[in-house]
């Protein structure tokens, strides 16, 4: 079994109060681009480590049975 850990707990200080994970690019949150690549790979489980604005980030993440969340 192959597992991946996606660290998504930072504060994005350099973007001056904007969370880069939920920032939209081509109408999709940036975090979903990373998740899409992981879901299409041979990874069986993606462990998403959430922290700052965890509820907002989790709401925007594309649902997938491979995702496991840690807070």
N, C-alpha and C positions, 0 to 999 in steps of 0.2 A: 504494500500500500504506500502510495506517495502522498505526502502532505506538504502544503505550502502555508507559510505564515505571512499575512499581509498586515503590516503595521499601519494603522490608521488612527492614531491617538494624539497626533501633534496639534499644536495650536496655530500653525501657519502664521507666525509672527511677522514674517517678511511681507505678507500680503495685506498688512494693516487691517486687521479685524475681519477679513474674509477667510472663511475656511476653504482651503484649496480642494478638499475632498468633495464638497458640495457645489463648488463653482461649476457652472455649466460651460461646456464646450460642444458646439454643434448640437445643442438641446439635450445633452446628457451630462450628468454629474461625472467629474473626472474619475472618481473611484471606480465607476462601472467599466471604464476602459481597461483598467488593470484586472478587474475581476473577469471580464470577458476573455482575456488572453489566458488566464489561469483555468477557466472552465473549459476552454477548448483544448487544453493541453492534457497530458497523461495524469495530471494531479487528481487524486481521488477525494481529497478533502482540503478546503481552504479555510484556515483558521484566521478570522478577521479580528484583530485586536483593536477595540474601540476605546476612546477616552473622551477627549474634548468634543462637546456637542454630540455625544454618542446617539442620542435619540433621533436627532435630525439626520445624521449620517445613515443610521440603520433604516430609516424610512425610505431613503433614496436608493438604497442598494437593490439591484436586481435580484429577485428571489431565485434561489437555486438550492437544490437539495445538498450540494457539496459544501455550502457555507455553514460554518460554525462560528458563533460569536463569543468573544471573551471581553469582559468589561474591567 
